[in-house]
């Protein structure tokens, strides 16, 4: 399972969170607007970052710049 190794993987890039206004999900608990996050993996629709809890979380790209 590759996702178990993502936390120790080198950072691809850093992104800044634009907003935490979600219609369906509660992301304000794990993301802070204006804060930079380390990207560990990226797909066409999602970015996997180390969030405020210190774990890897997958979020829509619309939350980031």
N, C-alpha and C positions, 0 to 999 in steps of 0.2 A: 504494500500500500504506500504509494508515493507521498500522499498527503501527510503521513506521519513524520516525514523527513523535512517538510517545508520550513519548520521553525529554525532548523540548523542550516538551511540552505542560504547561500549568499543572496544579498538583496539585489533585485533586478534594477529598480529605480525607486525614487520617492515621489509620492503624490500628496497634494494638499486637499483636505476635505472641504468642499464648497458649502454643504448644508447637511442637516440631519432631518429635514422635513420629509417624512415618508408617509405615504397614504395608507400603506398596508402593514408595514413592519415598524417596530420600535428600535431605531438605531441610535437614538440619542444616549442610550446607556453605554454604548461601546465606541462611539465615534464623537469627536469634538470638532465643530466647525472651525476652520483656520489652522488646525494642527496638521503637521506632516506625518505621513505613515510610510513604512517600508513595504514595498511590494515584493512578495515572495513568489507569486505565480499570477498569470493573467490568461484569461480566455477571451473569446469574442464578446461576451456579455458581462463577465464578472472580473473583479480584481480581488485577489486574496492578499490581505494585509495583516500585519501584527497590530491588533486593535488595542484599546485601552485596558483590556483584561490581561494582556500579555500573551494571548493565544492567537492563532490564525483564524481570521473570519473572512468569509466571502461576501462581497457587496457588489451591487450594480455599479457600473462605471459612472452613472449619472451623479453620484455623490462626490466625485473627485474631479480635480482639474488636471 
